[in-house]
Structures are given as structure tokens and as C-alpha cells.
């Protein structure tokens, strides 16, 4: 549990000080008994969520309302 609290704090600090537009920062840890674990920034996770939503809702919006959506 303590590991996830520390990971959350590091990710919060990473998100607070972005390296620049389009930058991606990953924190990679070698966890004993588990292997390599990669944590992503909030921005990377948000982009993944937006792209997933667009791939599903974007299709519905196009079919129902004629809207064409994309992620930039």
C-alpha cells in the first residue's frame, strides 16, 4: 500500500511540472516478485481515456448526429 501512495505522490509531482506540450514521462520500477511496472502521467492516462471515448462515442455521434470527432 505504501508503494502506491509514493507512486501517487510522484505522479502528482510529475503532472505539476510538465516537461512540455506532448511530452511523456514514465516512471518504471522493478518490483521484486512482479517484474517491471510502468506508471504513466495523468496526461498520458487522460489522453488514453479520451481516445477510447472517441473511438466509441465518436461513432455514435457520427451515426446519430452526423458529427465527426477526432483527438488532437
C-alpha positions in Angstrom: 0.0 0.0 0.0 2.8 2.4 0.9 4.3 1.8 -2.6 1.1 3.1 -4.3 1.0 6.2 -2.0 4.6 7.0 -3.0 3.7 6.3 -6.7 0.7 8.6 -6.5 2.9 11.4 -4.9 5.5 11.1 -7.7 2.9 11.1 -10.4 1.2 14.2 -8.9 4.6 16.0 -8.8 5.3 14.9 -12.4 1.9 16.3 -13.6 2.5 19.5 -11.7 5.8 20.2 -13.6 5.2 19.1 -17.2 8.2 18.8 -19.4 6.3 20.5 -22.3 3.4 20.0 -24.7 3.3 16.5 -26.0 5.9 15.3 -23.5 5.5 11.9 -22.0 7.1 10.9 -18.7 7.1 7.4 -17.4 8.2 6.1 -14.1 9.5 2.5 -14.4 10.0 0.3 -11.3 11.4 -3.2 -11.0 9.1 -4.7 -8.4 10.5 -7.8 -6.7 8.3 -10.8 -7.4 6.3 -8.9 -10.0 8.8 -7.6 -12.6 8.9 -4.2 -14.4 5.9 -1.9 -13.7 5.5 1.3 -15.7 3.5 4.2 -14.3 2.3 6.9 -16.7 1.5 10.5 -16.1 -2.0 11.8 -15.7 -1.8 13.5 -19.1 -1.0 10.2 -20.8 -3.8 8.4 -18.9 -6.2 11.2 -19.8 -5.3 11.0 -23.5 -5.8 7.2 -23.5 -9.3 7.8 -21.9 -10.2 10.5 -24.4 -9.1 8.3 -27.4 -11.1 5.4 -26.0 -14.2 7.5 -25.5 -13.8 9.0 -29.0 -13.5 5.5 -30.6 -16.8 4.5 -29.1 -18.9 7.7 -28.6 -17.5 9.3 -31.7 -19.0 6.5 -33.8 -22.4 7.0 -32.1 -22.2 10.8 -32.5 -21.5 10.3 -36.2 -24.3 7.9 -36.8 -26.9 9.8 -34.7 -26.0 13.5 -35.3 -23.6 13.5 -38.3 -20.7 14.8 -36.1 -17.2 13.9 -37.0 -14.9 13.9 -33.9 -11.1 13.3 -33.5 -8.5 13.7 -30.8 -5.7 16.2 -31.3 
